[in-house]
Amino acid sequence: MSAVIETTQLTKKFGSAEAVDGLTFQVPEGSIFAYLGPNGAGKTTTIKTFMNIFEPSSGSATVLGLDSRQLSPARLEQIGYVSENQELPLWMTLNYFLGYCRRFYPSWDPGLCEDLLRRLELPLGKKLKHLSRGMRMKAALLASIAYRPKLLVLDEPFSGLDPLVRDELVEAILGITADHNWTVFVSSHDLAEIENLATHVAYLDRGRLQFSEELTSLQARFRELEITCDQPPPMPSSWPSAWLHPEVSSTMLRFVASDYSEDETPERVKALFPTCRDIATRPLALRSIFTNLARSFR
C-alpha cells in the first residue's frame, strides 16, 4: 500500500521554538489516519506544513507523491480540507455557496452532492449564518467532498459539537469512505469519536511523535494487568519501562503493559513475582490508553 502523506524528520520552528520536531510517519492509501494529541501539541502546525501553508524549517513531506513545497492548484484540487476554525461566507445561502464552490472544481460530482445533501440533512435555502455550528461543519464537509478528493484533511472537526452531530459526521465519513477510494487524515483530541473512525493512529506530544501504528496493533499491545500474590508483592529493582503506573494494594499489584504479549508477558510477571497466584488482564479503551500515555509523557 502506498503512502498518501509521508514525512521525514519534518520540523517547523517559530523563532527558537520548535512547534513540531523531527516528525517521520506515513499515511497509507485508503486509511483513516487519526493524528492525536492534546491542544497545543503541534497538530495544526503539522497540517499547515504538509499543506504548504507553512514552509518546513527542515525535513520534508510528500503529499500525493509530490513534495509539499510544490503543491500546485491542480494538486490541491485533489485535497479536501475542513477545519474547526474554517471561515465560511455566512451571507451566502447553502445553495449559493455550493454553486460558488462548484466553479473551482472540474471534478465536482452533482450526484454525489445531492446524495450528501440528503445524508447530512442540510437545508439548501438557508443562509450559512442561520445554521448551527454543527450544520456549518456539515456544509464545509460537503463542499470538501463533492469534488471527490483523493485526500480529505480534517483539523479538529468534532470540537465543540454536541454528541448527536459528532455521531452524524462520523457516520457520514465512514459511509462515504465505504463508497469511495480515498484517504482521511483527521486531527483530533476527541478520542471517543476517533475510536469508531480510525484505522491508524499517531500520537503527538509537545511537537514530538510518540508512535504511529494501526489501531488494532495499538489496542492489542495495551492491557491492564492485576496480579494477586500470596503476600505483598515487593517492587523489583528492574521494573520494565513499558509497564506503566504500578499500584500496590495489600497482596495485589495493578499496572498497564504497553508491550503486552499473550505468550511472554505472563511469564515475565511470574519471573518477577514468584508468589503470584493469579493474573487478570483486560483490554483498554482508546481513551484509557491515551490517559496512561499522557501520564507517562509528563
JOSULLIN-V131776 format. One record per residue. N is the residue number from 1. RES is the residue in one small letter. PHI is phi in radians with two decimals (none if undefined). Layout:
n | res | phi
N | RES | PHI
N | RES | PHI
//
This chain:
n | res | phi
1 | m | none
2 | s | -1.42
3 | a | -1.66
4 | v | -1.42
5 | i | -2.18
6 | e | -2.47
7 | t | -2.02
8 | t | -2.32
9 | q | 0.88
10 | l | -1.19
11 | t | -2.35
12 | k | -2.32
13 | k | -1.95
14 | f | -2.09
15 | g | 1.19
16 | s | -1.62
17 | a | -1.55
18 | e | -1.62
19 | a | -1.30
20 | v | -2.33
21 | d | -2.33
22 | g | 1.11
23 | l | -1.38
24 | t | -2.31
25 | f | -2.77
26 | q | -2.24
27 | v | -1.90
28 | p | -1.17
29 | e | -1.06
30 | g | 1.45
31 | s | -1.56
32 | i | -1.92
33 | f | -1.75
34 | a | -1.63
35 | y | -1.88
36 | l | -1.94
37 | g | 2.76
38 | p | -1.18
39 | n | -1.01
40 | g | 1.50
41 | a | -1.30
42 | g | 1.99
43 | k | -1.15
44 | t | -1.16
45 | t | -1.08
46 | t | -1.02
47 | i | -1.08
48 | k | -1.14
49 | t | -1.35
50 | f | -1.36
51 | m | -1.61
52 | n | 1.18
53 | i | -1.48
54 | f | -1.90
55 | e | -1.58
56 | p | -1.05
57 | s | -1.31
58 | s | -2.82
59 | g | 1.33
60 | s | -2.65
61 | a | -2.50
62 | t | -2.07
63 | v | -2.28
64 | l | 0.93
65 | g | 1.42
66 | l | -2.12
67 | d | -0.93
68 | s | -1.04
69 | r | -1.31
70 | q | -2.03
71 | l | -1.10
72 | s | -1.69
73 | p | -0.96
74 | a | -1.11
75 | r | -1.28
76 | l | -1.14
77 | e | -1.15
78 | q | -1.70
79 | i | -2.13
80 | g | -1.72
81 | y | -2.49
82 | v | -2.34
83 | s | -2.20
84 | e | -1.09
85 | n | -1.80
86 | q | -1.11
87 | e | -1.61
88 | l | -2.00
89 | p | -1.29
90 | l | -1.11
91 | w | -1.32
92 | m | -1.41
93 | t | -1.30
94 | l | -1.04
95 | n | -1.07
96 | y | -1.13
97 | f | -1.07
98 | l | -1.17
99 | g | -1.11
100 | y | -1.11
101 | c | -1.13
102 | r | -1.02
103 | r | -1.12
104 | f | -1.53
105 | y | -2.24
106 | p | -1.05
107 | s | -1.56
108 | w | -0.96
109 | d | -1.91
110 | p | -1.02
111 | g | -1.12
112 | l | -1.13
113 | c | -1.03
114 | e | -1.11
115 | d | -1.09
116 | l | -1.18
117 | l | -1.03
118 | r | -1.22
119 | r | -1.14
120 | l | -1.61
121 | e | 0.95
122 | l | -1.75
123 | p | -1.57
124 | l | -1.07
125 | g | -1.46
126 | k | -1.50
127 | k | -1.25
128 | l | -1.06
129 | k | -1.17
130 | h | -1.63
131 | l | -1.55
132 | s | -1.18
133 | r | -1.06
134 | g | -1.11
135 | m | -1.18
136 | r | -1.17
137 | m | -1.12
138 | k | -1.11
139 | a | -1.11
140 | a | -1.12
141 | l | -1.12
142 | l | -1.02
143 | a | -1.15
144 | s | -1.65
145 | i | -1.96
146 | a | -1.09
147 | y | -1.70
148 | r | 0.97
149 | p | -1.20
150 | k | -1.42
151 | l | -2.35
152 | l | -2.00
153 | v | -1.90
154 | l | -2.08
155 | d | -1.88
156 | e | 0.89
157 | p | -1.23
158 | f | -1.74
159 | s | -1.09
160 | g | 1.36
161 | l | -1.63
162 | d | -1.29
163 | p | -0.96
164 | l | -1.12
165 | v | -1.16
166 | r | -1.03
167 | d | -1.08
168 | e | -1.14
169 | l | -1.16
170 | v | -1.05
171 | e | -1.09
172 | a | -1.13
173 | i | -1.11
174 | l | -1.13
175 | g | -1.11
176 | i | -1.23
177 | t | -1.09
178 | a | -1.16
179 | d | -1.60
180 | h | -2.32
181 | n | -1.56
182 | w | -2.53
183 | t | -2.16
184 | v | -2.06
185 | f | -1.99
186 | v | -2.14
187 | s | -1.64
188 | s | -2.87
189 | h | -2.03
190 | d | -1.58
191 | l | -1.25
192 | a | -1.09
193 | e | -1.28
194 | i | -1.09
195 | e | -1.08
196 | n | -1.52
197 | l | -2.04
198 | a | -1.42
199 | t | -1.82
200 | h | -2.35
201 | v | -2.38
202 | a | -2.35
203 | y | -2.17
204 | l | -1.93
205 | d | -2.35
206 | r | 0.89
207 | g | 1.48
208 | r | -2.06
209 | l | -1.37
210 | q | -1.59
211 | f | -2.93
212 | s | -2.62
213 | e | -2.85
214 | e | -1.19
215 | l | -1.05
216 | t | -1.09
217 | s | -1.17
218 | l | -1.06
219 | q | -1.17
220 | a | -1.25
221 | r | -1.61
222 | f | -1.85
223 | r | -2.50
224 | e | -1.56
225 | l | -1.96
226 | e | -2.17
227 | i | -1.90
228 | t | -1.91
229 | c | -2.06
230 | d | -1.32
231 | q | -2.58
232 | p | -0.90
233 | p | -1.32
234 | p | -1.30
235 | m | -1.32
236 | p | -1.20
237 | s | -1.22
238 | s | -1.85
239 | w | -1.25
240 | p | -1.06
241 | s | -1.15
242 | a | -1.47
243 | w | -1.73
244 | l | -1.77
245 | h | 0.93
246 | p | -1.18
247 | e | -2.33
248 | v | -1.89
249 | s | -2.45
250 | s | 0.99
251 | t | -1.72
252 | m | -2.10
253 | l | -2.21
254 | r | -2.21
255 | f | -2.76
256 | v | -1.93
257 | a | -1.63
258 | s | -1.67
259 | d | -2.31
260 | y | -1.10
261 | s | -2.33
262 | e | -0.99
263 | d | -1.52
264 | e | -1.60
265 | t | -1.08
266 | p | -1.03
267 | e | -1.17
268 | r | -1.14
269 | v | -1.08
270 | k | -1.12
271 | a | -1.20
272 | l | -1.41
273 | f | -2.26
274 | p | -1.06
275 | t | -1.55
276 | c | -1.14
277 | r | -2.07
278 | d | -2.72
279 | i | -2.23
280 | a | -1.90
281 | t | -2.23
282 | r | -2.57
283 | p | -1.23
284 | l | -2.01
285 | a | -1.18
286 | l | -1.01
287 | r | -1.05
288 | s | -1.17
289 | i | -1.02
290 | f | -1.30
291 | t | -1.11
292 | n | -1.16
293 | l | -1.13
294 | a | -1.06
295 | r | -1.14
296 | s | -1.33
297 | f | -1.41
298 | r | -1.46
//
